[in-house]
Amino acid sequence: MQERTESIKLEKETSSAVIIAILGALMAMTSLSVDIYLPAMPAMQKALQGNVELTVTGFLIGFSIAQIFWGPISDKFGRKKPLFIGLLLFIIGSVGCALSQTMTEIIFWRIIQALGACTGPMISRAMVRDMYGKTKAAEMLSTLMVVMAIAPIAGPLLGGELLVVSSWHSIFWLLAIIGILLLISIRILPETLPEERKIRGSLQLAFAKYKLLFKNRPFMVYTLCVTFYYVGIYAFLTGSPLVYIEYFGVKPDHYGYFFGVNVIGLMGVSSLNRRLVRRFSLDVLLKVSTVVSMLASLVLLILAKLEVGGILGVMIPIFIVFSTNGIIAACTNAAALDKVPKMAGSGAALLGSFQYGGGIISSVLLALFVPKDGNPWTMAWIIALFVSLSALVIFIGIKREK
């Protein structure tokens, strides 16, 4: 009898580990879709004759807008059906990118790719909220961030190595293959939204939930906090290839190592956050982490303005800013969705739309102001400005709420 009990327990743990791995991979779709071709951005800009930053802008536009539609759909029809359709769109968009010959073409297909890619992180967050309460959800999201952090490390390294043996087109062929593997794997996932919690009535009623979300002050405080922070994160993601490769002379196939060190910090802080959420409130953790990130961003701003410190003057402050993502993203997501338990799908959609849509701001600013030699000043002031706004929002918002 004892052997049977232990066998059932082991089977449940194995099943849980598989589900976490799949959800982590789905959450990593955004990072992988952007990070894997970062080393190729200078080469793509020369080959396609245009602002390569706009490929990130196009992706984030599609990514942020589509979530607004997928959220209510997932609240009405369940989590798995939208996920299946989304992965199909991601595969089609990836193939279109691989076959593109002009900047206009690849921007178009990046939007299509994003229409599907957004279902991965959005529905993963909603599934976690379906299954767990606030504190446990924050712990699980930290676990998922450790799993998904493999993508930002492996992506640039893999993209850089592919450039050595092939062209940038092969990077998007690889994304299509990854999409196919994910499409097969989601058959294992359970449907986490029970019938009694699905939205009844028309989709118009489901979309009306957004009005309630905008009026929910605590939800919007956490949403704006992570949105401003991610404007800074995407300023680094979009600007760092030119800064490292063009300005500091890093080889494209080595760029992944310079980028990956930040993700190691993210993984470490995410692991630490799993224990911190059991001891401290999410609000306390957010106050501390946003202030630490703000101070590091201001150091980056000063060093970039004075042009001192060399590449380490960029890498060290960025490492601190990027690492705090392990607390800020997990805690804001868990706290925000805890305020809207009956609208988890729509809440996750609006949250994700703001969070990743913030990257549109940074990518456009970089396309307008970054010099051709990749000087880090533009990237630095964008990061410092918006990370500081993130800290300001959480301090003012939480104080007023109390």
C-alpha positions in Angstrom: 0.0 0.0 0.0 2.9 2.3 0.9 4.6 1.6 -2.4 1.4 2.4 -4.3 1.0 5.7 -2.4 4.6 6.7 -3.2 4.1 5.7 -6.8 1.0 8.0 -7.1 2.9 10.8 -5.4 5.8 10.4 -7.8 3.5 10.4 -10.8 1.8 13.6 -9.6 5.2 15.3 -9.1 6.4 14.2 -12.5 3.2 15.4 -14.1 3.5 18.8 -12.3 7.1 19.1 -13.4 6.1 18.5 -17.0 3.3 21.1 -16.8 5.7 23.6 -15.3 8.2 23.0 -18.1 5.6 23.5 -20.8 4.1 26.6 -19.1 7.7 28.0 -18.7 8.4 27.3 -22.4 5.1 29.1 -23.4 6.0 32.1 -21.2 9.5 32.1 -22.9 7.9 32.6 -26.4 8.2 36.4 -26.2 11.8 36.3 -25.0 12.8 33.7 -27.6 11.1 35.5 -30.4 13.1 38.7 -29.7 16.3 37.5 -28.1 17.3 34.8 -30.6 17.8 37.2 -33.5 19.5 40.0 -31.5 23.0 39.1 -32.7 21.7 39.2 -36.3 20.2 42.8 -36.0 23.3 44.6 -37.4 23.5 42.1 -40.3 19.8 42.4 -41.0 20.0 46.2 -41.0 22.7 46.1 -43.6 21.0 43.4 -45.7 17.4 44.9 -45.6 18.3 48.6 -45.7 16.1 49.9 -42.9 15.7 50.5 -39.2 16.0 47.0 -37.8 14.6 48.3 -34.4 11.2 48.4 -36.2 11.1 44.6 -36.4 10.9 44.7 -32.6 8.3 47.5 -32.7 6.1 45.5 -35.2 6.3 42.4 -33.0 5.4 44.3 -29.9 2.5 46.1 -31.6 1.0 42.8 -32.7 1.8 41.2 -29.3 0.1 43.9 -27.2 -3.0 44.4 -29.4 -3.7 40.7 -29.9 -3.8 40.0 -26.1 -6.7 42.4 -25.8 -8.7 40.0 -28.0 -7.3 36.7 -26.7 -8.1 37.5 -23.0 -11.9 37.6 -23.2 -11.9 34.7 -25.7 -9.9 32.5 -23.2 -12.3 33.5 -20.4 -15.3 32.4 -22.5 -14.0 29.3 -24.3 -11.2 28.1 -22.0 -7.4 28.3 -22.1 -6.4 25.5 -24.6 -8.3 26.5 -27.7 -6.9 30.0 -28.0 -3.4 28.6 -27.2 -3.7 26.1 -30.1 -4.8 28.8 -32.6 -2.1 31.1 -31.3 0.7 28.6 -31.9 -0.5 28.0 -35.5 -0.3 31.8 -36.1 3.2 31.8 -34.6 4.4 29.1 -36.9 2.9 30.8 -40.0 4.5 34.1 -39.0 7.9 32.5 -38.4 7.9 30.9 -41.8 6.9 34.3 -43.3 9.9 36.0 -41.6 12.3 33.3 -42.8 11.1 33.9 -46.4 11.2 37.7 -46.2 13.5 39.7 -48.6 12.6 43.3 -47.5 12.3 45.2 -44.2 8.6 45.8 -44.9 7.9 42.1 -45.4 9.6 41.0 -42.2 7.9 43.7 -40.2 4.5 42.4 -41.5 5.3 38.8 -40.7 6.7 39.8 -37.3 3.2 41.2 -36.5 1.6 37.9 -37.6 4.1 36.0 -35.5 3.3 38.2 -32.5 -0.5 37.7 -32.9 0.1 34.0 -32.0 3.1 34.4 -29.7 1.2 36.5 -27.2 -1.1 33.6 -26.3 1.9 31.7 -24.6 2.7 34.1 -21.7 -0.8 35.5 -21.4 -2.5 32.1 -21.0 0.3 30.7 -18.9 -0.3 33.5 -16.4 -4.0 32.9 -16.4 -3.6 29.1 -15.9 -1.4 29.8 -12.9 -4.0 32.1 -11.5 -6.7 29.5 -12.2 -4.8 27.0 -10.1 -3.3 29.0 -7.2 -3.9 31.9 -4.8 -1.9 35.1 -4.6 1.2 34.0 -2.7 1.5 30.6 -4.2 0.9 32.2 -7.7 3.9 34.5 -7.1 6.0 31.6 -6.1 4.9 29.6 -9.1 5.5 32.5 -11.5 9.0 32.8 -10.0 9.5 29.1 -10.7 8.3 29.7 -14.3 10.7 32.6 -14.7 13.6 30.4 -13.8 12.5 27.9 -16.5 11.8 30.5 -19.1 15.1 32.2 -18.4 16.8 29.5 -20.4 15.5 31.2 -23.6 17.2 34.5 -23.1 20.5 32.7 -22.4 20.2 30.1 -25.2 18.5 32.4 -27.7 21.3 34.9 -28.5 24.0 32.1 -28.2 22.1 29.9 -30.6 21.3 32.8 -32.9 25.0 33.9 -32.9 26.2 30.4 -33.8 23.6 30.0 -36.6 25.0 33.2 -38.1 28.5 31.6 -38.3 27.2 28.7 -40.4 24.1 30.3 -42.1 22.2 33.5 -42.7 19.7 35.3 -40.4 16.9 33.5 -42.3 17.7 30.2 -40.5 16.9 31.8 -37.2 13.3 32.2 -38.1 13.1 28.6 -39.6 14.3 27.4 -36.1 11.5 29.5 -34.5 8.9 27.7 -36.7 10.3 24.3 -35.6 10.1 25.3 -32.0 6.5 26.5 -32.5 5.6 23.0 -34.0 7.1 21.3 -30.9 5.1 23.5 -28.6 1.9 22.8 -30.5 2.4 19.1 -30.0 3.3 19.5 -26.3 0.2 21.5 -25.2 -1.9 18.3 -25.6 -0.5 17.4 -22.2 -1.8 20.5 -20.5 -5.1 20.3 -18.6 -8.0 22.8 -19.2 -7.6 24.9 -16.0 -10.8 27.0 -16.4 -13.8 25.2 -15.0 -17.1 25.4 -16.8 -18.8 27.4 -13.9 -16.1 30.2 -14.2 -16.4 30.6 -18.0 -18.1 33.8 -19.1 -21.7 33.3 -20.2 -23.3 35.3 -22.9 -21.8 37.1 -25.9 -18.2 38.1 -26.5 -19.3 41.7 -26.3 -20.0 41.1 -22.6 -16.6 39.5 -22.2 -14.9 42.6 -23.7 -16.9 44.9 -21.4 -14.8 43.5 -18.6 -11.9 45.8 -19.6 -13.9 48.8 -18.5 -14.0 47.2 -15.0 -10.3 46.5 -15.1 -9.4 50.1 -16.0 -11.5 51.3 -13.0 -9.8 48.9 -10.7 -7.2 51.1 -9.1 -5.0 48.5 -7.4 -4.9 46.4 -10.6 -3.8 49.4 -12.6 -1.1 50.4 -10.1 0.7 47.0 -10.4 0.1 47.0 -14.2 1.7 50.4 -14.7 4.6 49.6 -12.4 5.6 46.6 -14.5 4.8 48.5 -17.8 7.2 51.3 -17.0 9.9 48.8 -15.9 9.5 46.8 -19.1 10.0 50.0 -21.2 13.5 50.1 -19.7 14.0 46.3 -20.2 13.1 46.5 -23.8 15.4 49.6 -24.3 18.2 47.2 -23.3 16.9 44.3 -25.4 16.6 46.5 -28.5 19.6 48.8 -28.0 22.2 46.4 -26.7 23.1 44.7 -30.0 24.2 48.0 -31.5 25.8 49.1 -28.3 27.8 45.9 -27.8 28.5 44.9 -31.4 28.9 48.3 -33.1 30.2 50.6 -30.3 32.2 48.2 -28.2 33.2 45.8 -31.0 31.9 42.6 -29.6 31.7 39.8 -32.2 28.0 38.8 -33.1 28.6 35.2 -32.1 29.9 36.4 -28.7 27.1 38.8 -28.0 25.0 36.0 -26.4 27.6 35.7 -23.6 27.4 39.4 -22.7 23.6 39.2 -22.8 23.3 35.9 -21.0 25.1 37.0 -17.9 22.0 39.2 -17.1 19.7 36.3 -17.4 21.8 34.4 -14.9 21.1 37.2 -12.4 17.4 37.0 -13.3 17.4 33.3 -12.6 19.1 33.8 -9.2 16.8 36.5 -8.1 13.7 34.5 -9.3 14.9 31.6 -7.2 15.4 33.9 -4.2 12.0 35.4 -4.7 10.3 32.0 -4.2 11.5 32.2 -0.6 11.0 35.9 -0.1 7.3 35.9 -1.0 6.8 33.5 2.0 8.4 36.0 4.4 7.5 39.5 3.0 4.4 41.1 1.4 4.5 41.6 -2.3 4.3 45.3 -1.8 7.4 45.4 0.3 9.3 43.3 -2.2 8.2 45.6 -5.0 9.3 48.8 -3.2 12.7 47.4 -2.5 13.3 45.9 -5.9 12.1 49.0 -7.9 14.3 51.3 -5.8 17.4 49.1 -6.3 16.7 49.0 -10.0 16.2 52.8 -10.2 19.6 53.4 -8.4 21.4 51.1 -10.8 19.8 52.8 -13.8 20.9 56.2 -12.5 24.5 54.9 -12.2 24.2 53.7 -15.8 23.0 57.1 -16.9 25.9 59.0 -15.2 28.6 56.6 -16.6 27.1 56.8 -20.1 27.0 60.6 -20.0 30.6 60.9 -18.8 31.7 58.1 -21.2 33.7 56.3 -18.5 33.8 52.7 -17.3 33.9 51.2 -20.8 31.8 48.1 -21.5 31.8 47.3 -17.7 30.2 50.7 -17.0 27.2 49.4 -19.0 27.2 45.7 -18.1 27.3 46.1 -14.3 24.4 48.5 -13.8 22.4 46.6 -16.5 23.0 43.4 -14.6 21.4 44.8 -11.5 18.4 46.4 -13.4 17.8 43.2 -15.3 18.1 40.9 -12.3 15.4 42.7 -10.4 13.0 41.5 -13.1 12.9 38.2 -11.1 11.0 40.1 -8.3 9.2 42.9 -10.2 7.5 40.8 -12.9 6.4 37.9 -10.7 5.1 40.1 -7.8 3.3 42.7 -10.0 1.6 39.9 -12.1 0.5 37.9 -9.0 -0.7 41.1 -7.1 -2.5 42.5 -10.1 -4.4 39.2 -11.0 -5.2 38.7 -7.3 -7.3 41.9 -7.5 -9.4 40.4 -10.4 -9.8 36.7 -9.6 -13.0 36.4 -11.7 -11.4 38.0 -14.7 -8.0 36.3 -14.8 -7.9 35.8 -18.6 -8.9 39.4 -19.4 -6.7 40.7 -16.5 -3.7 38.7 -17.8 -4.4 40.0 -21.3 -4.6 43.7 -20.3 -1.5 43.3 -18.1 0.5 41.6 -20.8 -0.7 44.1 -23.4 0.7 47.0 -21.2 3.8 45.1 -20.0 5.1 44.1 -23.4 3.5 47.0 -25.3 5.7 49.3 -23.3 8.6 48.0 -25.4 7.0 49.8 -28.4 7.9 53.1 -26.7 11.6 52.2 -26.2 12.1 50.6 -29.6 10.6 53.7 -31.3 12.7 56.1 -29.2 15.8 54.1 -30.1 15.0 54.1 -33.8 14.6 57.9 -33.6 17.5 58.9 -31.4 20.2 56.1 -31.3 23.3 57.1 -33.2 24.7 54.8 -35.9 27.8 54.1 -33.9 25.7 52.6 -31.1 26.6 55.1 -28.4 24.9 53.8 -25.2 23.6 57.3 -24.1 20.1 57.0 -25.7 19.6 53.5 -24.2 20.8 54.7 -20.8 18.4 57.7 -20.5 15.4 55.6 -21.6 16.2 52.9 -19.0 16.8 55.5 -16.2 13.6 57.5 -17.0 11.2 54.6 -17.1 12.6 52.5 -14.3 12.4 55.6 -12.1 8.8 56.0 -13.1 8.2 52.3 -12.2 9.4 53.0 -8.6 7.4 56.2 -8.4 4.2 54.5 -9.4 4.5 51.7 -6.9 5.3 54.0 -4.0 2.5 56.6 -4.7 0.0 53.9 -5.8 0.4 51.7 -2.7 0.5 54.6 -0.3 -2.8 56.0 -1.7 -4.4 52.6 -1.7 -3.6 52.1 2.0 
